Amino acid sequence: MTHRIGQTLSSLALGLALATTVLAPAAWAAGASDTDQERAARWQEIAKSIFGDRQIAQTDSLVKIDAPVRALDAALVPITLTMPNDGQIKAVSLIIDDNPAPYAARFEFGPAADPAELKLRVRVNNYTDMHAVVETQDGKLYEAKQFVKASGGCSAPMGMSDEEAMKGMGDMRMKFAETGAGKPVEATLMVRHPNFSGMQMNQVTRDYTPARYIDKLTVSAGDQKVFTLTGDISISSNPVINFAFKPDGKPIQVAASDNQGGHWQHSFTPPSPTN
């Protein structure tokens, strides 16, 4: 019997992973004491549920994961994905194997992207392997792995009321690093959104706050896409994403939506490149 991502998880009302993903029951049997063999077997089930029968080769050059071995805050775990081969990478998926919704995020790159480095913050619910799977322009898949020690990130309370957490929801800011003419621009996008996981308890009512999270975010430079992010509950509250793009002198457009029907759009003007 399988579990379809997006299905409600009993009283938690938890929206699980991306709508097309299916997980087998063994994917739920996670623990800090699992052996390498058990983790490998679980990854095989998760990979099959997401990518079907497509072959995934290991790589130490097309993508690398940089994550803390032991997270200081399981609800705000910093992740860096490095993909140095510009023009070769079509998309990258981040899977956190032992999270309730393992399929954390997928970035699909457009012609304005420079995917050399991506940074984001995620929730980690248990000691777990993380996998970054890149799809190259020729349709092949390659994966890298990192083990992270963390616990309870998906259910960690936000330290404020739900109403306070949702104030200003959809507000965005963007910072740009200085760059030279003809070079990619590094940007940091900050989005105000609680990204409720559905596993967090309201400290006043003692009920679980319904899942509400950004499920799609598109960044464009002028008329060209930088990336489209498809996300789920594993992305931390108030998402922060560091990325690079190829400027064309036009504003940066950001469009975001969440699983409860919220929609927001913002435009940002990047600085003129220095000589």
FISEVO-318100 format. One line per 4 residues: number of its first residue (from 1); for each residue x, z, y of N, C-alpha, C. Coordinates in nm, 4 decimals, decimal comma. Layout:
<sites>
NUM) X/Z/Y/X/Z/Y/X/Z/Y  ...
</sites>
This chain:
<sites>
1) 0,0849/0,0000/-0,1186/0,0000/0,0000/0,0000/0,0881/0,0000/0,1231  0,0553/-0,0777/0,2227/0,1373/-0,0897/0,3421/0,0656/-0,0345/0,4618  0,1439/-0,0119/0,5716/0,0921/0,0438/0,6956/0,1153/-0,0582/0,8063  0,0111/-0,1042/0,8729/0,0266/-0,2045/0,9777/0,0576/-0,1377/1,1100
5) 0,1636/-0,1872/1,1765/0,2018/-0,1321/1,3050/0,0933/-0,1631/1,4065  0,0593/-0,0651/1,4861/-0,0523/-0,0751/1,5789/-0,1723/0,0035/1,5278  -0,1674/0,0471/1,4032/-0,2766/0,1239/1,3432/-0,2737/0,2670/1,3952  -0,3899/0,3305/1,4101/-0,3975/0,4696/1,4532/-0,3480/0,5599/1,3423
9) -0,2658/0,6582/1,3797/-0,2130/0,7531/1,2819/-0,2910/0,8825/1,2939  -0,3971/0,8961/1,2152/-0,4849/1,0127/1,2079/-0,5134/1,0685/1,3462  -0,5006/1,1989/1,3623/-0,5416/1,2637/1,4867/-0,4460/1,2380/1,6017  -0,3284/1,1828/1,5749/-0,2341/1,1574/1,6826/-0,2716/1,0344/1,7634
13) -0,3575/0,9509/1,7120/-0,3960/0,8266/1,7789/-0,2732/0,7502/1,8239  -0,1808/0,7338/1,7322/-0,0505/0,6779/1,7665/-0,0495/0,5269/1,7484  -0,0220/0,4505/1,8557/-0,0026/0,3060/1,8437/0,1345/0,2812/1,7872  0,1425/0,2202/1,6715/0,2698/0,2073/1,6024/0,3266/0,0666/1,6133
17) 0,4502/0,0594/1,6557/0,5344/-0,0598/1,6656/0,4605/-0,1846/1,7064  0,5203/-0,3012/1,6818/0,4652/-0,4265/1,7290/0,3569/-0,4744/1,6344  0,2585/-0,5440/1,6871/0,1330/-0,5664/1,6164/0,1495/-0,6413/1,4862  0,2552/-0,7171/1,4688/0,2689/-0,7968/1,3478/0,3520/-0,7305/1,2400
21) 0,4006/-0,6093/1,2641/0,4935/-0,5457/1,1713/0,4205/-0,4634/1,0668  0,4660/-0,4704/0,9426/0,4071/-0,3934/0,8338/0,5168/-0,3126/0,7669  0,4888/-0,1853/0,7413/0,5877/-0,0991/0,6793/0,5358/-0,0415/0,5488  0,6255/-0,0311/0,4516/0,5906/0,0305/0,3244/0,6013/0,1812/0,3357
25) 0,5332/0,2570/0,2473/0,5322/0,4025/0,2575/0,6695/0,4664/0,2560  0,7645/0,4077/0,1830/0,8975/0,4687/0,1768/0,9635/0,4764/0,3126  0,9202/0,3904/0,4073/0,9798/0,3924/0,5399/0,9489/0,5208/0,6142  0,8505/0,5983/0,5658/0,8156/0,7235/0,6323/0,8956/0,8415/0,5769
29) 0,9594/0,8257/0,4631/1,0255/0,9370/0,3955/1,1665/0,9566/0,4493  1,1743/0,9967/0,5766/1,3033/1,0084/0,6419/1,3453/1,1533/0,6508  1,4765/1,1779/0,6543/1,5246/1,3130/0,6697/1,6735/1,3143/0,6965  1,7212/1,4242/0,7563/1,8625/1,4352/0,7900/1,9500/1,4356/0,6654
33) 1,8943/1,4728/0,5504/1,9733/1,4818/0,4281/1,9706/1,3540/0,3451  1,9096/1,2476/0,3944/1,9028/1,1226/0,3195/2,0434/1,0693/0,2913  2,0600/1,0084/0,1767/2,1879/0,9476/0,1413/2,1994/0,8100/0,2051  2,3216/0,7589/0,2063/2,3425/0,6233/0,2576/2,2603/0,5221/0,1790
37) 2,2487/0,5451/0,0479/2,1721/0,4520/-0,0355/2,0239/0,4546/0,0015  1,9717/0,5737/0,0283/1,8309/0,5848/0,0673/1,8064/0,5173/0,2025  1,8994/0,5352/0,2950/1,8836/0,4716/0,4252/1,8933/0,3196/0,4135  1,9835/0,2733/0,3300/1,9980/0,1287/0,3100/1,8716/0,0701/0,2491
41) 1,8126/0,1410/0,1527/1,6898/0,0921/0,0899/1,5752/0,0886/0,1893  1,5676/0,1908/0,2755/1,4624/0,1930/0,3767/1,4801/0,0773/0,4755  1,6050/0,0508/0,5148/1,6295/-0,0605/0,6063/1,5875/-0,1937/0,5437  1,6114/-0,2104/0,4161/1,5707/-0,3343/0,3508/1,4194/-0,3522/0,3584
45) 1,3437/-0,2450/0,3416/1,1979/-0,2542/0,3516/1,1541/-0,2854/0,4948  1,2170/-0,2172/0,5923/1,1814/-0,2413/0,7314/1,2157/-0,3847/0,7714  1,3353/-0,4292/0,7336/1,3777/-0,5647/0,7690/1,2836/-0,6690/0,7100  1,2407/-0,6473/0,5875/1,1493/-0,7426/0,5249/1,0146/-0,7438/0,5958
49) 0,9689/-0,6252/0,6392/0,8397/-0,6177/0,7066/0,8423/-0,6874/0,8423  0,9592/-0,6903/0,9077/0,9700/-0,7518/1,0393/1,0099/-0,8984/1,0300  1,1113/-0,9274/0,9489/1,1711/-1,0613/0,9473/1,1368/-1,1414/0,8222  1,0542/-1,0844/0,7346/1,0165/-1,1566/0,6144/1,1348/-1,1772/0,5225
53) 1,1445/-1,2957/0,4658/1,2512/-1,3259/0,3713/1,3745/-1,3879/0,4363  1,3794/-1,3876/0,5692/1,4954/-1,4447/0,6379/1,6199/-1,3611/0,6093  1,7304/-1,4266/0,5878/1,8563/-1,3584/0,5607/1,9143/-1,3012/0,6896  1,9684/-1,1792/0,6808/2,0316/-1,1141/0,7961/2,1754/-1,0827/0,7575
57) 2,2699/-1,1483/0,8237/2,4113/-1,1260/0,7951/2,4658/-1,0165/0,8855  2,5644/-0,9442/0,8374/2,6297/-0,8429/0,9197/2,7276/-0,9098/1,0156  2,7451/-0,8470/1,1327/2,8369/-0,9014/1,2320/2,9055/-0,7884/1,3054  3,0284/-0,8103/1,3472/3,0977/-0,7162/1,4353/3,1383/-0,7848/1,5652
61) 3,0829/-0,9053/1,5889/3,1204/-0,9802/1,7085/3,0004/-1,0276/1,7903  2,8902/-1,0653/1,7254/2,7763/-1,1191/1,7997/2,6952/-1,0112/1,8684  2,6910/-0,8909/1,8120/2,6195/-0,7794/1,8750/2,6827/-0,6486/1,8308  2,6899/-0,5546/1,9235/2,7383/-0,4201/1,8940/2,6444/-0,3189/1,9587
65) 2,6270/-0,2052/1,8924/2,5465/-0,0947/1,9470/2,6400/0,0172/1,9892  2,6221/0,0627/2,1123/2,6929/0,1807/2,1591/2,5889/0,2889/2,1848  2,5926/0,3946/2,1046/2,4979/0,5048/2,1168/2,5721/0,6347/2,0870  2,5273/0,7462/2,1439/2,5949/0,8741/2,1142/2,5778/0,9119/1,9677
69) 2,6820/0,9640/1,9072/2,6721/1,0094/1,7683/2,5701/1,1219/1,7571  2,5719/1,2134/1,8550/2,4726/1,3205/1,8619/2,4123/1,3189/2,0017  2,2814/1,2946/2,0089/2,2154/1,2795/2,1379/2,1995/1,4131/2,2081  2,2269/1,4168/2,3388/2,2050/1,5378/2,4173/2,0567/1,5638/2,4387
73) 1,9786/1,4559/2,4527/1,8336/1,4646/2,4720/1,7696/1,3574/2,3857  1,6984/1,3976/2,2818/1,6412/1,3018/2,1866/1,5346/1,2133/2,2485  1,4793/1,2532/2,3641/1,3783/1,1718/2,4313/1,4390/1,0740/2,5298  1,5700/1,0859/2,5546/1,6387/0,9987/2,6514/1,7751/0,9606/2,5955
77) 1,7761/0,8838/2,4890/1,9015/0,8461/2,4242/1,9503/0,7140/2,4826  2,0676/0,7122/2,5466/2,1165/0,5879/2,6078/2,1724/0,4917/2,5026  2,1304/0,3672/2,5121/2,1729/0,2635/2,4179/2,2318/0,1469/2,4970  2,3464/0,0977/2,4521/2,4050/-0,0238/2,5090/2,4183/-0,1277/2,3984
81) 2,3638/-0,2461/2,4230/2,3764/-0,3585/2,3313/2,4707/-0,4603/2,3956  2,5793/-0,4907/2,3268/2,6789/-0,5841/2,3790/2,6735/-0,7132/2,2989  2,6568/-0,8246/2,3706/2,6467/-0,9571/2,3075/2,7319/-1,0545/2,3878  2,8614/-1,0632/2,3573/2,9554/-1,1338/2,4444/2,9464/-1,2860/2,4423
85) 2,8791/-1,3446/2,3449/2,8776/-1,4909/2,3310/2,7641/-1,5510/2,4122  2,7872/-1,5740/2,5408/2,6852/-1,6290/2,6303/2,6407/-1,7664/2,5815  2,5102/-1,7872/2,5828/2,4550/-1,9156/2,5414/2,4255/-1,9256/2,3940  2,4728/-1,8293/2,3143/2,4512/-1,8339/2,1693/2,3340/-1,7478/2,1250
89) 2,2955/-1,6485/2,2069/2,1955/-1,5516/2,1658/2,0586/-1,5890/2,2227  1,9617/-1,6019/2,1342/1,8238/-1,6313/2,1743/1,7447/-1,5034/2,1985  1,7636/-1,4023/2,1133/1,6863/-1,2778/2,1225/1,7612/-1,1670/2,0506  1,7256/-1,0419/2,0851/1,7794/-0,9268/2,0147/1,6660/-0,8274/1,9934
93) 1,6618/-0,7693/1,8745/1,5630/-0,6665/1,8404/1,6351/-0,5361/1,8115  1,5799/-0,4252/1,8635/1,6339/-0,2927/1,8369/1,5373/-0,2184/1,7467  1,5866/-0,1759/1,6304/1,5047/-0,1049/1,5329/1,5654/0,0341/1,5119  1,4825/0,1374/1,5254/1,5235/0,2758/1,5021/1,4574/0,3170/1,3711
97) 1,5314/0,3127/1,2632/1,4756/0,3116/1,1284/1,3794/0,4263/1,1010  1,4145/0,5484/1,1414/1,3367/0,6654/1,1015/1,2368/0,7111/1,2073  1,2162/0,6314/1,3115/1,1095/0,6609/1,4067/0,9739/0,6269/1,3462  0,8664/0,6933/1,3899/0,7325/0,6577/1,3400/0,6988/0,5108/1,3641
101) 0,7473/0,4556/1,4753/0,7343/0,3127/1,5045/0,8754/0,2555/1,5137  0,9328/0,2115/1,4028/1,0745/0,1725/1,4038/1,1077/0,0564/1,4978  1,0167/-0,0399/1,5103/1,0467/-0,1585/1,5917/1,0361/-0,1198/1,7385  1,1483/-0,0818/1,7977/1,1476/-0,0250/1,9325/1,1301/-0,1305/2,0403
105) 1,2042/-0,2409/2,0309/1,2017/-0,3390/2,1391/1,2577/-0,4715/2,0922  1,2067/-0,5781/2,1531/1,2620/-0,7117/2,1330/1,2812/-0,7759/2,2698  1,4025/-0,8225/2,2966/1,4331/-0,8954/2,4182/1,4505/-1,0433/2,3818  1,3707/-1,1284/2,4426/1,3866/-1,2728/2,4251/1,4398/-1,3292/2,5563
109) 1,5536/-1,3958/2,5503/1,6241/-1,4377/2,6701/1,5836/-1,5781/2,7141  1,5868/-1,5986/2,8458/1,5595/-1,7285/2,9039/1,6852/-1,7885/2,9626  1,6727/-1,9055/3,0267/1,7917/-1,9755/3,0785/1,8633/-1,9018/3,1907  1,7966/-1,8073/3,2593/1,8613/-1,7331/3,3682/1,9293/-1,6059/3,3197
113) 1,9280/-1,5813/3,1908/1,9853/-1,4565/3,1377/2,1347/-1,4675/3,1162  2,2016/-1,3560/3,1325/2,3372/-1,3363/3,0841/2,3295/-1,2142/2,9922  2,3100/-1,2367/2,8620/2,2824/-1,1245/2,7704/2,4062/-1,0486/2,7240  2,5155/-1,0589/2,7982/2,6396/-0,9954/2,7530/2,6227/-0,8463/2,7301
117) 2,5375/-0,7808/2,8130/2,5196/-0,6372/2,7974/2,3801/-0,5969/2,8426  2,3137/-0,5184/2,7595/2,1840/-0,4594/2,7916/2,1943/-0,3089/2,7735  2,1313/-0,2349/2,8646/2,1258/-0,0905/2,8505/1,9814/-0,0447/2,8657  1,9403/0,0493/2,7825/1,8079/0,1089/2,7915/1,8124/0,2488/2,7319
121) 1,7027/0,3229/2,7480/1,6941/0,4586/2,6936/1,5774/0,4644/2,5959  1,5992/0,5302/2,4827/1,4974/0,5326/2,3778/1,4752/0,6748/2,3282  1,3643/0,6913/2,2566/1,3347/0,8159/2,1859/1,3839/0,8036/2,0423  1,4403/0,9123/1,9921/1,4848/0,9166/1,8526/1,4217/1,0387/1,7890
125) 1,3478/1,0186/1,6798/1,2682/1,1266/1,6218/1,3361/1,1982/1,5062  1,4425/1,1392/1,4537/1,5064/1,1986/1,3370/1,6478/1,1436/1,3258  1,7330/1,2085/1,2489/1,8634/1,1508/1,2183/1,8383/1,0120/1,1594  1,9031/0,9106/1,2139/1,8610/0,7767/1,1769/1,9698/0,6729/1,1981
129) 1,9615/0,5672/1,1202/2,0333/0,4442/1,1512/1,9542/0,3670/1,2564  2,0278/0,3049/1,3464/1,9697/0,2056/1,4372/2,0266/0,0696/1,4002  1,9447/-0,0325/1,4128/1,9901/-0,1686/1,3883/1,9589/-0,2563/1,5086  2,0569/-0,3353/1,5487/2,0352/-0,4411/1,6474/2,0459/-0,5731/1,5733
133) 1,9399/-0,6520/1,5779/1,9363/-0,7803/1,5084/1,9264/-0,8902/1,6126  2,0265/-0,9760/1,6178/2,0232/-1,0881/1,7108/1,9808/-1,2146/1,6371  1,9057/-1,2970/1,7093/1,8731/-1,4311/1,6616/1,9501/-1,5297/1,7471  2,0295/-1,6135/1,6822/2,1073/-1,7123/1,7549/2,0220/-1,8365/1,7815
137) 2,0751/-1,9232/1,8667/1,9981/-2,0419/1,9058/1,9674/-2,1331/1,7875  2,0448/-2,1240/1,6817/2,0181/-2,2059/1,5630/1,9255/-2,1356/1,4636  1,8675/-2,0193/1,5049/1,7680/-1,9528/1,4214/1,8227/-1,8573/1,3181  1,9529/-1,8300/1,3173/2,0111/-1,7371/1,2209/2,0046/-1,5940/1,2739
141) 2,0042/-1,4977/1,1815/1,9942/-1,3568/1,2171/2,1214/-1,2825/1,1774  2,1662/-1,1924/1,2672/2,2842/-1,1110/1,2424/2,2550/-0,9688/1,2891  2,3104/-0,8699/1,2175/2,2789/-0,7312/1,2525/2,4018/-0,6436/1,2586  2,3891/-0,5421/1,3492/2,4871/-0,4354/1,3597/2,4141/-0,3028/1,3449
145) 2,4869/-0,1977/1,3064/2,4243/-0,0693/1,2746/2,4999/0,0439/1,3423  2,4240/0,1491/1,3801/2,4825/0,2711/1,4369/2,3994/0,3889/1,3896  2,4655/0,4964/1,3484/2,3960/0,6179/1,3068/2,3911/0,7148/1,4239  2,2736/0,7748/1,4465/2,2549/0,8668/1,5586/2,1895/0,9951/1,5080
149) 2,2436/1,1084/1,5517/2,1843/1,2378/1,5196/2,0981/1,2836/1,6365  1,9686/1,2933/1,6138/1,8737/1,3409/1,7143/1,7474/1,3812/1,6409  1,6629/1,4595/1,7076/1,5420/1,5066/1,6414/1,4344/1,5382/1,7442  1,3110/1,4919/1,7167/1,1957/1,5299/1,7955/1,1724/1,4511/1,9221
153) 1,2427/1,3413/1,9413/1,2304/1,2672/2,0659/1,0945/1,2070/2,0903  1,0237/1,1677/1,9848/0,8941/1,1020/2,0034/0,7827/1,2008/2,0387  0,8001/1,3272/2,0034/0,6971/1,4268/2,0315/0,7357/1,5212/2,1452  0,8521/1,5020/2,2040/0,8987/1,5919/2,3089/0,8068/1,5849/2,4308
157) 0,7596/1,6999/2,4818/0,6723/1,6980/2,5996/0,7489/1,6539/2,7231  0,6742/1,6035/2,8224/0,7374/1,5517/2,9429/0,7657/1,6603/3,0458  0,7154/1,7825/3,0232/0,7424/1,8901/3,1160/0,6555/1,8880/3,2402  0,5467/1,8139/3,2352/0,4520/1,8064/3,3464/0,3165/1,7680/3,2900
161) 0,2121/1,7790/3,3708/0,0789/1,7398/3,3247/0,0706/1,5888/3,3093  -0,0270/1,5439/3,2301/-0,0471/1,4003/3,2131/-0,0754/1,3335/3,3473  -0,1526/1,4008/3,4317/-0,1866/1,3434/3,5623/-0,0618/1,3237/3,6471  0,0267/1,4244/3,6459/0,1517/1,4115/3,7217/0,2376/1,2997/3,6651
165) 0,2427/1,2886/3,5325/0,3252/1,1861/3,4691/0,2775/1,0459/3,5034  0,1473/1,0301/3,5298/0,0921/0,8976/3,5580/0,0867/0,8638/3,7060  0,1265/0,9581/3,7925/0,1278/0,9283/3,9351/0,2261/0,8157/3,9659  0,1812/0,7179/4,0419/0,2679/0,6061/4,0779/0,2953/0,5112/3,9637
169) 0,2152/0,5187/3,8579/0,2385/0,4348/3,7410/0,2426/0,2868/3,7800  0,3460/0,2181/3,7348/0,3633/0,0774/3,7678/0,4553/0,0526/3,8853  0,4916/0,1577/3,9606/0,5894/0,1399/4,0682/0,7231/0,0978/4,0083  0,7952/0,0135/4,0812/0,9238/-0,0356/4,0319/1,0280/-0,0329/4,1425
173) 1,1515/-0,0152/4,1011/1,2668/-0,0303/4,1888/1,3720/-0,1120/4,1149  1,4568/-0,1790/4,1926/1,5658/-0,2545/4,1321/1,6898/-0,2422/4,2194  1,8019/-0,2127/4,1537/1,9305/-0,2055/4,2216/2,0191/-0,3197/4,1727  2,0979/-0,3721/4,2641/2,1879/-0,4828/4,2310/2,3317/-0,4425/4,2592
177) 2,4207/-0,4807/4,1685/2,5630/-0,4590/4,1908/2,6202/-0,5782/4,2669  2,7243/-0,5526/4,3441/2,7891/-0,6614/4,4159/2,8566/-0,7547/4,3161  2,8565/-0,8827/4,3493/2,9173/-0,9807/4,2601/2,9734/-1,0955/4,3416  3,0588/-1,1730/4,2814/3,1168/-1,2882/4,3478/3,0318/-1,4126/4,3310
181) 3,0567/-1,5109/4,4138/2,9819/-1,6360/4,4081/2,9997/-1,7021/4,2718  2,8881/-1,7494/4,2162/2,8916/-1,8185/4,0880/2,8984/-1,7276/3,9676  2,8945/-1,5972/3,9878/2,9016/-1,5039/3,8755/2,7657/-1,4376/3,8531  2,7391/-1,3918/3,7307/2,6127/-1,3213/3,7050/2,6005/-1,1952/3,7897
185) 2,4762/-1,1588/3,8194/2,4466/-1,0380/3,8961/2,4003/-0,9296/3,8000  2,4582/-0,8109/3,8103/2,4136/-0,6978/3,7302/2,3029/-0,6240/3,8049  2,1947/-0,5935/3,7340/2,0781/-0,5305/3,7955/2,0314/-0,4128/3,7116  1,9694/-0,3168/3,7783/1,9075/-0,2024/3,7119/1,7615/-0,1977/3,7529
189) 1,6729/-0,2114/3,6564/1,5288/-0,2068/3,6801/1,4766/-0,0706/3,6380  1,4026/-0,0063/3,7279/1,3419/0,1245/3,7007/1,1909/0,1119/3,7156  1,1176/0,1485/3,6116/0,9719/0,1353/3,6096/0,9093/0,2728/3,5933  0,8163/0,3045/3,6810/0,7446/0,4318/3,6716/0,6310/0,4176/3,5710
193) 0,6456/0,4824/3,4558/0,5418/0,4774/3,3525/0,5714/0,5855/3,2490  0,4732/0,6676/3,2101/0,5023/0,7772/3,1175/0,5385/0,7326/2,9764  0,4969/0,6111/2,9388/0,5215/0,5646/2,8020/0,4844/0,6718/2,6997  0,3618/0,7240/2,7120/0,3157/0,8255/2,6177/0,3235/0,7713/2,4754
197) 0,3769/0,8511/2,3855/0,3975/0,8063/2,2477/0,2758/0,8259/2,1587  0,1806/0,9106/2,2016/0,0701/0,9479/2,1153/0,1011/1,0681/2,0287  0,2252/1,1158/2,0334/0,2668/1,2325/1,9550/0,2926/1,3542/2,0425  0,2719/1,3411/2,1730/0,2993/1,4511/2,2659/0,1724/1,5321/2,2888
201) 0,1859/1,6620/2,2823/0,0709/1,7503/2,3000/0,0555/1,7889/2,4465  -0,0664/1,7760/2,4982/-0,0986/1,8246/2,6322/-0,0927/1,9760/2,6294  -0,0058/2,0341/2,7123/0,0179/2,1779/2,7074/-0,0988/2,2592/2,7612  -0,1935/2,1941/2,8295/-0,3111/2,2630/2,8822/-0,4270/2,2556/2,7839
205) -0,4605/2,1338/2,7405/-0,5768/2,1157/2,6522/-0,5425/2,1360/2,5056  -0,4115/2,1287/2,4712/-0,3643/2,1374/2,3322/-0,4095/2,0186/2,2490  -0,4525/1,9124/2,3146/-0,4838/1,7873/2,2461/-0,3647/1,6928/2,2599  -0,3583/1,5954/2,1700/-0,2528/1,4958/2,1799/-0,2899/1,3914/2,2853
209) -0,1970/1,3626/2,3724/-0,2187/1,2610/2,4748/-0,2204/1,1232/2,4083  -0,3241/1,0422/2,4319/-0,3292/0,9091/2,3693/-0,2081/0,8243/2,4060  -0,1650/0,7436/2,3126/-0,0511/0,6552/2,3366/-0,0814/0,5590/2,4510  0,0091/0,5527/2,5461/0,0013/0,4542/2,6538/0,1443/0,4177/2,6914
213) 0,1814/0,2941/2,6634/0,3199/0,2533/2,6794/0,3266/0,1073/2,7243  0,4359/0,0728/2,7906/0,4587/-0,0663/2,8314/0,4831/-0,1490/2,7069  0,3992/-0,2505/2,6878/0,4153/-0,3342/2,5686/0,4749/-0,4712/2,5997  0,4791/-0,5094/2,7286/0,5405/-0,6374/2,7638/0,5923/-0,6314/2,9062
217) 0,7114/-0,6831/2,9248/0,7725/-0,6873/3,0572/0,8552/-0,8150/3,0678  0,8284/-0,8937/3,1712/0,8988/-1,0199/3,1900/0,9718/-1,0188/3,3233  1,0998/-1,0551/3,3203/1,1814/-1,0654/3,4405/1,2211/-1,2117/3,4575  1,1985/-1,2650/3,5784/1,2320/-1,4041/3,6072/1,3162/-1,4117/3,7329
221) 1,4090/-1,5061/3,7358/1,4889/-1,5363/3,8547/1,4415/-1,6708/3,9068  1,3633/-1,6665/4,0153/1,3020/-1,7896/4,0616/1,2043/-1,8406/3,9579  1,2232/-1,9652/3,9149/1,1337/-2,0264/3,8172/1,1840/-2,0127/3,6741  1,2963/-1,9443/3,6554/1,3557/-1,9358/3,5223/1,3493/-1,7932/3,4691
225) 1,3147/-1,7830/3,3416/1,3038/-1,6504/3,2789/1,4411/-1,5911/3,2538  1,4521/-1,4609/3,2834/1,5699/-1,3856/3,2431/1,5467/-1,3298/3,1028  1,4410/-1,2520/3,0858/1,4052/-1,2045/2,9528/1,2591/-1,1606/2,9518  1,2038/-1,1589/2,8329/1,0751/-1,0947/2,8068/1,0996/-0,9822/2,7074
229) 1,0583/-0,8621/2,7454/1,0700/-0,7452/2,6587/0,9345/-0,7159/2,5965  0,9313/-0,7059/2,4654/0,8147/-0,6557/2,3939/0,8510/-0,5172/2,3435  0,7760/-0,4153/2,3891/0,8163/-0,2787/2,3611/0,7100/-0,1985/2,2905  0,7444/-0,0730/2,2585/0,6543/0,0160/2,1882/0,6877/0,1598/2,2255
233) 0,6415/0,2564/2,1459/0,6500/0,3966/2,1847/0,7919/0,4523/2,1831  0,8877/0,3834/2,1235/1,0233/0,4363/2,1149/1,1006/0,4231/2,2458  1,0520/0,3435/2,3400/1,1177/0,3345/2,4701/1,0820/0,4594/2,5509  1,1802/0,5191/2,6142/1,1618/0,6454/2,6835/1,0668/0,6323/2,8016
237) 1,0175/0,7461/2,8471/0,9335/0,7477/2,9662/1,0130/0,6980/3,0867  0,9401/0,6416/3,1837/1,0017/0,5853/3,3044/1,1213/0,4967/3,2670  1,0944/0,3834/3,2015/1,2024/0,2997/3,1481/1,3029/0,2566/3,2550  1,4289/0,2565/3,2142/1,5388/0,2056/3,2963/1,6125/0,1023/3,2121
241) 1,6254/-0,0199/3,2653/1,6879/-0,1292/3,1911/1,7971/-0,1901/3,2780  1,9182/-0,1928/3,2262/2,0304/-0,2596/3,2927/2,0527/-0,3951/3,2262  2,0639/-0,4986/3,3069/2,0801/-0,6340/3,2544/2,1552/-0,7179/3,3568  2,1881/-0,8403/3,3196/2,2540/-0,9332/3,4112/2,1792/-1,0656/3,4097
245) 2,1847/-1,1363/3,5229/2,1162/-1,2642/3,5330/2,1986/-1,3609/3,6166  2,1646/-1,4890/3,6053/2,2316/-1,5951/3,6812/2,1473/-1,6259/3,8047  2,1940/-1,5891/3,9228/2,1110/-1,6033/4,0429/2,0977/-1,7492/4,0868  1,9833/-1,7784/4,1475/1,9636/-1,9115/4,2061/1,9188/-1,9007/4,3518
249) 1,9354/-1,7804/4,4092/1,8989/-1,7600/4,5484/1,7534/-1,7261/4,5701  1,6742/-1,7254/4,4651/1,5316/-1,6957/4,4766/1,5038/-1,5513/4,4356  1,3882/-1,4960/4,4746/1,3567/-1,3569/4,4391/1,3450/-1,3364/4,2888  1,3668/-1,2111/4,2486/1,3464/-1,1701/4,1102/1,2028/-1,1231/4,0956
253) 1,1320/-1,1792/3,9991/0,9932/-1,1431/3,9732/0,9859/-1,0589/3,8462  0,9110/-0,9494/3,8528/0,8907/-0,8632/3,7363/0,7415/-0,8464/3,7135  0,6965/-0,8732/3,5919/0,5564/-0,8532/3,5529/0,5538/-0,7634/3,4309  0,4726/-0,6575/3,4360/0,4651/-0,5618/3,3256/0,3196/-0,5360/3,2895
257) 0,2971/-0,5037/3,1632/0,1636/-0,4646/3,1166/0,1793/-0,3537/3,0148  0,0711/-0,2741/2,9963/0,0764/-0,1716/2,8929/-0,0388/-0,1892/2,7951  -0,0380/-0,1104/2,6884/-0,1343/-0,1277/2,5805/-0,2741/-0,0799/2,6165  -0,2907/-0,0205/2,7356/-0,4225/0,0217/2,7821/-0,4788/-0,0725/2,8886
261) -0,4177/-0,1884/2,9054/-0,4701/-0,2885/2,9980/-0,4148/-0,2817/3,1382  -0,3160/-0,1965/3,1648/-0,2545/-0,1915/3,2965/-0,1662/-0,3128/3,3209  -0,1670/-0,3645/3,4441/-0,0849/-0,4798/3,4817/-0,0226/-0,4535/3,6180  0,1070/-0,4863/3,6313/0,1770/-0,4666/3,7576/0,2753/-0,5810/3,7793
265) 0,2948/-0,6171/3,9064/0,3916/-0,7210/3,9424/0,4678/-0,6775/4,0659  0,5960/-0,7052/4,0675/0,6792/-0,6749/4,1833/0,7815/-0,7862/4,2021  0,8255/-0,8025/4,3264/0,9265/-0,9017/4,3600/1,0416/-0,8324/4,4310  1,1636/-0,8741/4,3988/1,2830/-0,8139/4,4577/1,3759/-0,9247/4,5060
269) 1,4432/-0,8992/4,6172/1,5369/-0,9967/4,6726/1,6783/-0,9541/4,6411  1,7494/-1,0300/4,5597/1,8880/-0,9923/4,5260/1,9784/-1,0183/4,6455  2,0918/-0,9480/4,6511/2,1838/-0,9701/4,7630/2,2521/-1,1054/4,7502  2,2949/-1,1580/4,8639/2,3708/-1,2831/4,8623/2,5083/-1,2561/4,8005
273) 2,5552/-1,3464/4,7138/2,6848/-1,3232/4,6489/2,7981/-1,3228/4,7507  2,8967/-1,2353/4,7260/3,0126/-1,2297/4,8128/3,1161/-1,3323/4,7688  3,1988/-1,3758/4,8615/3,2999/-1,4767/4,8299/3,4240/-1,4110/4,7705
</sites>
